[in-house]
Amino acid sequence: MIKNTIKIICFIAIFITLLWFSSRVLRFKNENGIYQGDSFYEQKTNSIDVIFLGSSHVHYNVNPAILFNEYGIAAYNFTSGSQPIWSTYHYLIEVLKYQKPKLIALESYIIAASRTNVVDYQIVAATYALKWSENRINSLKVTAAERFDEFINPMYRYHNRYKDLKPEDFVPYANNYNHYKYFKGYSFHNKTFPVKEPNIKNIKDSLPLLEQQETYYRKILELAKTNNIPIVVIASPFPMTDEEAMHFNRVGEIAKEYDVPFMNFNLYYDDYDLNFWRDYNDSGHLNYKGVQKYTSFLGKYLKDNYDLPDRRGDTNYYTWERNALYEYNKVYDMGLRDTDNIYDYIEKITNLNDYTIVVNMLGEYSTNDNVVKSLYSNFNITNEMYTNNVSYVIDKNKLVFSSMGETNYLYHKELNKYNDLVIDSGNRIFISRSNLRETTNGVNIVVYDNITSEVVDYFDLPYTNDSISETIERDY
């Protein structure tokens, strides 16, 4: 009897363990709501000063790293893609369990939207990021509505994801550990998509909101008031139509009823120099260049109009500092990849403290070549160079490895808990099992960012016509 009981208990324990592990592996993982929710619960209690709520018009367009770096504002984007406003209401309920923000910033795109239909990915992004609780169930009841039974059990939604599994499904954040360790909800995008600039400044009329949108919009304003938390309603820049502008005017009218400020940043394009040909990632969201302009302008408005402490230098806000450094490097790295002259490139990668740089020289080039001498002097390599097969590793602005005088050598460095650098006699330069060596006659350069945990760049400068090329041409 006792043995049978033990067997049953062991079976149940094993079953629960396997179920837990499989659910962790198969669960959805993305920056369109899921990671925003996961990281929200990692924030220290009552550490968030400004909570941003809404849809992708927040996590595409507002970068908390810029708010912190420029103004010391500790902000977080607790959002999901195309989030219905009734889901936003339940997000605010969730926020108030863990945080007492000094300001709520409610993005209004989805309030003004003329649609109530919610598709599967919206339901998943808006509800599966919440911890299991009565609030999550209530959110599902209104967000999934007639399909509640389909979504109450997450395994029903993602049990067939096994066909799409990737390494990061088994090892959380394996692709970019530092990013998600300090994540504050912003999703970086770097495409360029020209759009037409709207002209809505003279539109004064308003159009009514859909009933369900208005109901939950008012519930959010009332919930903020009940908890004595200031709230500002914002409209992030996007190429809206005249009709959409009239719906936003109604958003502003309702905010005024509650003595709540409404800031439509589509009326101030010139003030933050938004370029509609260069600053959009797609037809509705900014790229990182537009985000820099908009977030900086938004931060000034918040700092000028609300009593928000400057958290820079406060050790309790170390994760915001690291996030700001990550996002700064992300933009700097884009500049590196856009540089196509080696002398300009060398200037940009000299004296960098957060990078690991591999310089690998192969072939029969001349040691008096101008490119060789420039690399030589900028990285303080003082010994005489050999004419073939020499590798150097510069880490945090210091020369940490030189293969000078060696023909066969093996260099290994752990870059982070998931990535290693291996140089095998100069013939192979591996990072995460990918060989980044490009040429056997010239110079190979690999740049790895230790903050973003990413290979920033790799390219070769071939030795042709008795000199090493000064022009960077990338094959990726």
SULDAHU-V570455 format. One record per residue. N is the residue number from 0. RES is the residue in three letters. D_LAST is the distance of its C-alpha to the last C-alpha in Angstrom with 1 decimal. Layout:
n=N res=RES d_last=D_LAST
n=N res=RES d_last=D_LAST
//
This chain:
n=0 res=MET d_last=65.6
n=1 res=ILE d_last=63.8
n=2 res=LYS d_last=61.4
n=3 res=ASN d_last=60.6
n=4 res=THR d_last=59.9
n=5 res=ILE d_last=57.6
n=6 res=LYS d_last=55.8
n=7 res=ILE d_last=55.4
n=8 res=ILE d_last=54.1
n=9 res=CYS d_last=51.6
n=10 res=PHE d_last=50.4
n=11 res=ILE d_last=50.0
n=12 res=ALA d_last=48.2
n=13 res=ILE d_last=45.7
n=14 res=PHE d_last=45.2
n=15 res=ILE d_last=44.6
n=16 res=THR d_last=42.1
n=17 res=LEU d_last=40.2
n=18 res=LEU d_last=40.3
n=19 res=TRP d_last=39.0
n=20 res=PHE d_last=36.1
n=21 res=SER d_last=35.1
n=22 res=SER d_last=35.3
n=23 res=ARG d_last=33.1
n=24 res=VAL d_last=30.4
n=25 res=LEU d_last=30.7
n=26 res=ARG d_last=31.1
n=27 res=PHE d_last=28.7
n=28 res=LYS d_last=26.1
n=29 res=ASN d_last=24.3
n=30 res=GLU d_last=24.2
n=31 res=ASN d_last=26.3
n=32 res=GLY d_last=29.6
n=33 res=ILE d_last=29.6
n=34 res=TYR d_last=28.1
n=35 res=GLN d_last=30.1
n=36 res=GLY d_last=33.2
n=37 res=ASP d_last=32.4
n=38 res=SER d_last=31.9
n=39 res=PHE d_last=34.9
n=40 res=TYR d_last=37.2
n=41 res=GLU d_last=35.8
n=42 res=GLN d_last=37.0
n=43 res=LYS d_last=40.3
n=44 res=THR d_last=43.3
n=45 res=ASN d_last=44.1
n=46 res=SER d_last=41.2
n=47 res=ILE d_last=39.5
n=48 res=ASP d_last=41.1
n=49 res=VAL d_last=39.4
n=50 res=ILE d_last=38.2
n=51 res=PHE d_last=36.1
n=52 res=LEU d_last=36.9
n=53 res=GLY d_last=35.5
n=54 res=SER d_last=32.5
n=55 res=SER d_last=28.8
n=56 res=HIS d_last=30.2
n=57 res=VAL d_last=30.7
n=58 res=HIS d_last=27.7
n=59 res=TYR d_last=25.2
n=60 res=ASN d_last=27.3
n=61 res=VAL d_last=29.2
n=62 res=ASN d_last=27.7
n=63 res=PRO d_last=30.5
n=64 res=ALA d_last=28.7
n=65 res=ILE d_last=29.4
n=66 res=LEU d_last=33.0
n=67 res=PHE d_last=33.5
n=68 res=ASN d_last=32.0
n=69 res=GLU d_last=33.9
n=70 res=TYR d_last=37.0
n=71 res=GLY d_last=37.4
n=72 res=ILE d_last=37.4
n=73 res=ALA d_last=36.8
n=74 res=ALA d_last=35.3
n=75 res=TYR d_last=33.8
n=76 res=ASN d_last=32.3
n=77 res=PHE d_last=34.1
n=78 res=THR d_last=32.8
n=79 res=SER d_last=31.3
n=80 res=GLY d_last=29.6
n=81 res=SER d_last=32.3
n=82 res=GLN d_last=34.9
n=83 res=PRO d_last=38.4
n=84 res=ILE d_last=40.9
n=85 res=TRP d_last=43.2
n=86 res=SER d_last=40.4
n=87 res=THR d_last=40.0
n=88 res=TYR d_last=43.7
n=89 res=HIS d_last=43.4
n=90 res=TYR d_last=40.5
n=91 res=LEU d_last=42.9
n=92 res=ILE d_last=45.5
n=93 res=GLU d_last=43.0
n=94 res=VAL d_last=42.2
n=95 res=LEU d_last=45.9
n=96 res=LYS d_last=46.3
n=97 res=TYR d_last=44.1
n=98 res=GLN d_last=43.9
n=99 res=LYS d_last=46.2
n=100 res=PRO d_last=43.9
n=101 res=LYS d_last=45.3
n=102 res=LEU d_last=43.7
n=103 res=ILE d_last=42.2
n=104 res=ALA d_last=39.7
n=105 res=LEU d_last=39.7
n=106 res=GLU d_last=37.0
n=107 res=SER d_last=38.9
n=108 res=TYR d_last=36.4
n=109 res=ILE d_last=37.4
n=110 res=ILE d_last=41.1
n=111 res=ALA d_last=41.1
n=112 res=ALA d_last=39.2
n=113 res=SER d_last=41.5
n=114 res=ARG d_last=40.7
n=115 res=THR d_last=41.9
n=116 res=ASN d_last=40.1
n=117 res=VAL d_last=37.8
n=118 res=VAL d_last=35.3
n=119 res=ASP d_last=34.4
n=120 res=TYR d_last=31.2
n=121 res=GLN d_last=33.2
n=122 res=ILE d_last=36.0
n=123 res=VAL d_last=33.8
n=124 res=ALA d_last=31.9
n=125 res=ALA d_last=35.2
n=126 res=THR d_last=37.4
n=127 res=TYR d_last=35.6
n=128 res=ALA d_last=34.4
n=129 res=LEU d_last=38.1
n=130 res=LYS d_last=40.1
n=131 res=TRP d_last=42.8
n=132 res=SER d_last=45.9
n=133 res=GLU d_last=48.3
n=134 res=ASN d_last=46.1
n=135 res=ARG d_last=43.2
n=136 res=ILE d_last=45.6
n=137 res=ASN d_last=47.1
n=138 res=SER d_last=43.7
n=139 res=LEU d_last=43.0
n=140 res=LYS d_last=46.4
n=141 res=VAL d_last=45.6
n=142 res=THR d_last=41.9
n=143 res=ALA d_last=42.1
n=144 res=ALA d_last=45.7
n=145 res=GLU d_last=46.8
n=146 res=ARG d_last=44.0
n=147 res=PHE d_last=44.9
n=148 res=ASP d_last=45.6
n=149 res=GLU d_last=42.1
n=150 res=PHE d_last=40.4
n=151 res=ILE d_last=42.9
n=152 res=ASN d_last=41.6
n=153 res=PRO d_last=37.9
n=154 res=MET d_last=37.7
n=155 res=TYR d_last=38.7
n=156 res=ARG d_last=35.6
n=157 res=TYR d_last=33.0
n=158 res=HIS d_last=34.7
n=159 res=ASN d_last=32.5
n=160 res=ARG d_last=29.2
n=161 res=TYR d_last=29.2
n=162 res=LYS d_last=27.0
n=163 res=ASP d_last=24.2
n=164 res=LEU d_last=24.5
n=165 res=LYS d_last=21.6
n=166 res=PRO d_last=22.0
n=167 res=GLU d_last=22.6
n=168 res=ASP d_last=25.6
n=169 res=PHE d_last=27.3
n=170 res=VAL d_last=26.4
n=171 res=PRO d_last=26.5
n=172 res=TYR d_last=23.7
n=173 res=ALA d_last=22.1
n=174 res=ASN d_last=18.6
n=175 res=ASN d_last=19.8
n=176 res=TYR d_last=23.4
n=177 res=ASN d_last=24.0
n=178 res=HIS d_last=22.9
n=179 res=TYR d_last=25.5
n=180 res=LYS d_last=28.1
n=181 res=TYR d_last=28.6
n=182 res=PHE d_last=27.5
n=183 res=LYS d_last=29.6
n=184 res=GLY d_last=28.4
n=185 res=TYR d_last=25.8
n=186 res=SER d_last=22.6
n=187 res=PHE d_last=19.8
n=188 res=HIS d_last=17.9
n=189 res=ASN d_last=15.8
n=190 res=LYS d_last=15.7
n=191 res=THR d_last=18.0
n=192 res=PHE d_last=20.7
n=193 res=PRO d_last=23.7
n=194 res=VAL d_last=27.1
n=195 res=LYS d_last=30.7
n=196 res=GLU d_last=32.7
n=197 res=PRO d_last=35.7
n=198 res=ASN d_last=39.2
n=199 res=ILE d_last=41.2
n=200 res=LYS d_last=43.3
n=201 res=ASN d_last=46.5
n=202 res=ILE d_last=46.3
n=203 res=LYS d_last=49.1
n=204 res=ASP d_last=50.1
n=205 res=SER d_last=49.0
n=206 res=LEU d_last=48.5
n=207 res=PRO d_last=49.5
n=208 res=LEU d_last=47.0
n=209 res=LEU d_last=47.1
n=210 res=GLU d_last=49.8
n=211 res=GLN d_last=47.7
n=212 res=GLN d_last=45.2
n=213 res=GLU d_last=48.1
n=214 res=THR d_last=49.9
n=215 res=TYR d_last=47.1
n=216 res=TYR d_last=46.2
n=217 res=ARG d_last=49.8
n=218 res=LYS d_last=49.8
n=219 res=ILE d_last=46.9
n=220 res=LEU d_last=48.7
n=221 res=GLU d_last=51.9
n=222 res=LEU d_last=50.3
n=223 res=ALA d_last=48.9
n=224 res=LYS d_last=52.4
n=225 res=THR d_last=54.1
n=226 res=ASN d_last=52.1
n=227 res=ASN d_last=52.7
n=228 res=ILE d_last=49.0
n=229 res=PRO d_last=48.0
n=230 res=ILE d_last=45.5
n=231 res=VAL d_last=43.7
n=232 res=VAL d_last=42.2
n=233 res=ILE d_last=39.1
n=234 res=ALA d_last=37.1
n=235 res=SER d_last=33.5
n=236 res=PRO d_last=32.2
n=237 res=PHE d_last=31.1
n=238 res=PRO d_last=32.1
n=239 res=MET d_last=35.3
n=240 res=THR d_last=37.9
n=241 res=ASP d_last=41.5
n=242 res=GLU d_last=42.7
n=243 res=GLU d_last=40.2
n=244 res=ALA d_last=41.5
n=245 res=MET d_last=45.0
n=246 res=HIS d_last=44.1
n=247 res=PHE d_last=42.7
n=248 res=ASN d_last=46.0
n=249 res=ARG d_last=47.8
n=250 res=VAL d_last=45.6
n=251 res=GLY d_last=46.8
n=252 res=GLU d_last=50.4
n=253 res=ILE d_last=50.5
n=254 res=ALA d_last=49.0
n=255 res=LYS d_last=51.8
n=256 res=GLU d_last=54.3
n=257 res=TYR d_last=53.3
n=258 res=ASP d_last=53.1
n=259 res=VAL d_last=49.3
n=260 res=PRO d_last=47.1
n=261 res=PHE d_last=44.6
n=262 res=MET d_last=41.8
n=263 res=ASN d_last=39.9
n=264 res=PHE d_last=37.1
n=265 res=ASN d_last=36.6
n=266 res=LEU d_last=39.6
n=267 res=TYR d_last=38.2
n=268 res=TYR d_last=34.9
n=269 res=ASP d_last=36.1
n=270 res=ASP d_last=37.1
n=271 res=TYR d_last=33.5
n=272 res=ASP d_last=31.9
n=273 res=LEU d_last=29.8
n=274 res=ASN d_last=27.7
n=275 res=PHE d_last=27.4
n=276 res=TRP d_last=24.7
n=277 res=ARG d_last=22.3
n=278 res=ASP d_last=23.4
n=279 res=TYR d_last=23.0
n=280 res=ASN d_last=20.4
n=281 res=ASP d_last=22.3
n=282 res=SER d_last=25.8
n=283 res=GLY d_last=27.5
n=284 res=HIS d_last=25.5
n=285 res=LEU d_last=24.3
n=286 res=ASN d_last=20.9
n=287 res=TYR d_last=20.9
n=288 res=LYS d_last=22.2
n=289 res=GLY d_last=25.1
n=290 res=VAL d_last=25.7
n=291 res=GLN d_last=26.3
n=292 res=LYS d_last=28.9
n=293 res=TYR d_last=30.6
n=294 res=THR d_last=30.9
n=295 res=SER d_last=32.3
n=296 res=PHE d_last=34.8
n=297 res=LEU d_last=35.6
n=298 res=GLY d_last=36.2
n=299 res=LYS d_last=38.6
n=300 res=TYR d_last=40.5
n=301 res=LEU d_last=40.8
n=302 res=LYS d_last=41.8
n=303 res=ASP d_last=44.4
n=304 res=ASN d_last=46.0
n=305 res=TYR d_last=46.0
n=306 res=ASP d_last=47.2
n=307 res=LEU d_last=43.9
n=308 res=PRO d_last=43.9
n=309 res=ASP d_last=41.5
n=310 res=ARG d_last=40.0
n=311 res=ARG d_last=38.0
n=312 res=GLY d_last=39.3
n=313 res=ASP d_last=40.9
n=314 res=THR d_last=40.1
n=315 res=ASN d_last=40.6
n=316 res=TYR d_last=37.4
n=317 res=TYR d_last=35.1
n=318 res=THR d_last=32.7
n=319 res=TRP d_last=32.4
n=320 res=GLU d_last=31.8
n=321 res=ARG d_last=29.0
n=322 res=ASN d_last=27.4
n=323 res=ALA d_last=27.8
n=324 res=LEU d_last=26.0
n=325 res=TYR d_last=23.1
n=326 res=GLU d_last=22.7
n=327 res=TYR d_last=23.1
n=328 res=ASN d_last=20.4
n=329 res=LYS d_last=18.1
n=330 res=VAL d_last=18.7
n=331 res=TYR d_last=18.7
n=332 res=ASP d_last=15.2
n=333 res=MET d_last=14.1
n=334 res=GLY d_last=15.9
n=335 res=LEU d_last=14.2
n=336 res=ARG d_last=10.7
n=337 res=ASP d_last=12.7
n=338 res=THR d_last=14.3
n=339 res=ASP d_last=13.7
n=340 res=ASN d_last=17.0
n=341 res=ILE d_last=17.3
n=342 res=TYR d_last=20.9
n=343 res=ASP d_last=20.2
n=344 res=TYR d_last=17.5
n=345 res=ILE d_last=20.1
n=346 res=GLU d_last=22.6
n=347 res=LYS d_last=20.6
n=348 res=ILE d_last=19.9
n=349 res=THR d_last=23.5
n=350 res=ASN d_last=26.1
n=351 res=LEU d_last=23.8
n=352 res=ASN d_last=25.8
n=353 res=ASP d_last=23.4
n=354 res=TYR d_last=20.5
n=355 res=THR d_last=20.0
n=356 res=ILE d_last=18.4
n=357 res=VAL d_last=18.0
n=358 res=VAL d_last=18.7
n=359 res=ASN d_last=18.9
n=360 res=MET d_last=20.6
n=361 res=LEU d_last=21.2
n=362 res=GLY d_last=23.1
n=363 res=GLU d_last=26.0
n=364 res=TYR d_last=25.0
n=365 res=SER d_last=27.9
n=366 res=THR d_last=28.6
n=367 res=ASN d_last=29.9
n=368 res=ASP d_last=26.5
n=369 res=ASN d_last=26.1
n=370 res=VAL d_last=22.6
n=371 res=VAL d_last=24.0
n=372 res=LYS d_last=27.1
n=373 res=SER d_last=25.2
n=374 res=LEU d_last=23.3
n=375 res=TYR d_last=26.6
n=376 res=SER d_last=28.6
n=377 res=ASN d_last=26.4
n=378 res=PHE d_last=26.1
n=379 res=ASN d_last=29.8
n=380 res=ILE d_last=29.3
n=381 res=THR d_last=32.8
n=382 res=ASN d_last=33.3
n=383 res=GLU d_last=32.8
n=384 res=MET d_last=29.5
n=385 res=TYR d_last=29.6
n=386 res=THR d_last=27.9
n=387 res=ASN d_last=25.7
n=388 res=ASN d_last=24.3
n=389 res=VAL d_last=24.6
n=390 res=SER d_last=22.6
n=391 res=TYR d_last=23.2
n=392 res=VAL d_last=22.6
n=393 res=ILE d_last=23.4
n=394 res=ASP d_last=24.2
n=395 res=LYS d_last=25.7
n=396 res=ASN d_last=26.2
n=397 res=LYS d_last=28.1
n=398 res=LEU d_last=27.5
n=399 res=VAL d_last=28.0
n=400 res=PHE d_last=27.2
n=401 res=SER d_last=27.6
n=402 res=SER d_last=27.7
n=403 res=MET d_last=30.0
n=404 res=GLY d_last=32.4
n=405 res=GLU d_last=30.9
n=406 res=THR d_last=29.6
n=407 res=ASN d_last=29.1
n=408 res=TYR d_last=28.0
n=409 res=LEU d_last=26.4
n=410 res=TYR d_last=25.3
n=411 res=HIS d_last=24.9
n=412 res=LYS d_last=24.5
n=413 res=GLU d_last=24.5
n=414 res=LEU d_last=22.2
n=415 res=ASN d_last=23.7
n=416 res=LYS d_last=25.6
n=417 res=TYR d_last=22.6
n=418 res=ASN d_last=20.1
n=419 res=ASP d_last=20.9
n=420 res=LEU d_last=19.7
n=421 res=VAL d_last=20.8
n=422 res=ILE d_last=20.8
n=423 res=ASP d_last=22.5
n=424 res=SER d_last=24.1
n=425 res=GLY d_last=21.0
n=426 res=ASN d_last=19.7
n=427 res=ARG d_last=17.7
n=428 res=ILE d_last=16.3
n=429 res=PHE d_last=16.2
n=430 res=ILE d_last=15.6
n=431 res=SER d_last=16.7
n=432 res=ARG d_last=16.8
n=433 res=SER d_last=13.1
n=434 res=ASN d_last=13.2
n=435 res=LEU d_last=10.9
n=436 res=ARG d_last=12.8
n=437 res=GLU d_last=11.1
n=438 res=THR d_last=14.3
n=439 res=THR d_last=18.0
n=440 res=ASN d_last=19.4
n=441 res=GLY d_last=18.5
n=442 res=VAL d_last=17.1
n=443 res=ASN d_last=14.4
n=444 res=ILE d_last=14.0
n=445 res=VAL d_last=13.1
n=446 res=VAL d_last=14.3
n=447 res=TYR d_last=15.6
n=448 res=ASP d_last=17.7
n=449 res=ASN d_last=20.9
n=450 res=ILE d_last=22.0
n=451 res=THR d_last=19.2
n=452 res=SER d_last=18.5
n=453 res=GLU d_last=14.8
n=454 res=VAL d_last=12.2
n=455 res=VAL d_last=11.7
n=456 res=ASP d_last=9.5
n=457 res=TYR d_last=8.9
n=458 res=PHE d_last=9.0
n=459 res=ASP d_last=11.8
n=460 res=LEU d_last=14.6
n=461 res=PRO d_last=16.2
n=462 res=TYR d_last=20.0
n=463 res=THR d_last=21.2
n=464 res=ASN d_last=24.5
n=465 res=ASP d_last=26.1
n=466 res=SER d_last=23.8
n=467 res=ILE d_last=20.5
n=468 res=SER d_last=18.1
n=469 res=GLU d_last=18.5
n=470 res=THR d_last=15.5
n=471 res=ILE d_last=12.1
n=472 res=GLU d_last=9.3
n=473 res=ARG d_last=5.7
n=474 res=ASP d_last=3.8
n=475 res=TYR d_last=0.0
//
